[in-house]
Amino acid sequence: MEATLSSKNQATIPKQVRQYLNLKPGDRFKFFLQPDGAVVILPKVKVSKLKGSVPKLDRPRPVSIEEMNAAIEAGAAERVRR
């Protein structure tokens, strides 16, 4: 697939790419320049669309600050022992 840059510096995104990215008129997207010279195009996703995209953990209750601190201490102690 390819596109041509117009005299107004505009290009039309090929239909296959629009469909693949699920882009609709008015949607916004971002360009990311990669060190190898590649350019990545990703659609901007509303935060509300992300709801439910990460599975919930089977935890009976939230972890307390004290439990978090104890886990951090245990992890740090384990690193020192190695």
VENGIWO-V369516 format. One record per pair of residues at least 12 apart in sequence whose ideal C-beta (glycine too) atoms are under 10 Angstrom apart, sorted by sequence separation. I is the first residue (numbers start at 1). GAP is how many residues later the second one is. If there is no record, write none. Layout:
BEGIN
[[I | GAP] [I | GAP]]
END
This chain:
BEGIN
[[1 | 12] [2 | 12] [29 | 12] [30 | 12] [1 | 13] [29 | 13] [30 | 13] [1 | 14] [3 | 14] [29 | 14] [30 | 14] [1 | 15] [28 | 15] [29 | 15] [1 | 16] [13 | 16] [27 | 16] [28 | 16] [29 | 16] [27 | 17] [28 | 17] [23 | 18] [27 | 18] [28 | 18] [24 | 19] [21 | 20] [23 | 20] [21 | 21] [22 | 21] [21 | 22] [22 | 23] [17 | 24] [18 | 25] [13 | 28]]
END
